[in-house]
Amino acid sequence: MLEVGRDLWGVEVKSARMVSPDMLTGLASLGERTKRLKRKIVVCLTDQRARVHDVEVLPFREFLAELPA
């Protein structure tokens, strides 16, 4: 989990190239426990950004580019 300003980002890192819904149970559970969670992000070895339900799937480099300075 990352704190970005007053918001929280739930971040999970996977070594997979593709993310399936059954891999997202941890982020779903985290989202149920806190209202401050603004983003659910899976960082993986994918080549392009995607979305699985309410979870953002990001390539590693794109994730790094979105981190606050």
C-alpha atoms as one frame of an Amber mdcrd trajectory, in Angstrom:
protein
   0.000   0.000   0.000   1.232   3.488  -0.858   0.092   6.711   0.726  -0.197
   9.437  -1.902  -1.260  12.689  -0.306  -4.417  11.796   1.622  -5.200   8.832
  -0.612  -4.084   5.241  -0.474  -3.133   3.117  -3.464  -3.328  -0.635  -3.105
  -0.457  -2.075  -5.143   0.293  -5.696  -5.903   3.252  -6.862  -7.996   2.983
 -10.034 -10.081   5.536 -11.839 -12.225   2.803 -12.819 -14.709   2.270 -11.323
 -18.159  -1.526 -11.436 -17.797  -3.764 -10.906 -14.776  -6.961 -12.854 -14.202
  -9.805 -11.937 -11.837  -8.917 -14.762  -9.430  -5.536 -13.083  -8.818  -7.208
  -9.969  -7.400  -8.669 -11.240  -4.138  -6.086  -9.441  -1.997  -6.856  -6.048
  -3.491 -10.602  -6.694  -3.245 -10.224  -7.510   0.454  -8.131  -4.397   1.037
 -10.749  -2.251  -0.689 -13.433  -3.588   1.635 -11.414  -2.600   4.724 -10.630
   1.041   3.945 -12.558   3.868   2.317  -9.334   5.809   1.655  -8.265   3.359
  -1.042  -8.519   5.368  -4.268  -6.662   3.073  -6.658  -6.164  -0.659  -6.915
  -3.139  -1.416  -9.073  -1.476  -4.606 -10.242   2.011  -4.114 -11.632   3.085
  -6.970 -13.876   5.053  -7.923 -16.976   2.317  -6.890 -19.390   3.132  -4.712
 -22.400   0.087  -2.484 -22.133  -2.248  -0.950 -19.614  -5.548  -2.743 -18.956
  -8.391  -2.902 -16.460  -9.857  -5.976 -14.763 -13.051  -4.963 -12.972 -12.000
  -2.012 -10.774  -8.280  -2.846 -10.838  -5.740  -1.099 -13.047  -3.172  -3.414
 -14.621   0.021  -1.511 -15.394   3.355  -2.351 -16.987   6.206  -1.775 -14.567
   7.572   1.319 -16.336   4.170   3.011 -16.548   3.643   2.429 -12.848   6.984
   4.017 -12.041   6.113   7.016 -14.225   2.903   7.579 -12.235   4.578   7.638
  -8.842   4.698  11.097  -7.282   8.103  12.765  -7.185
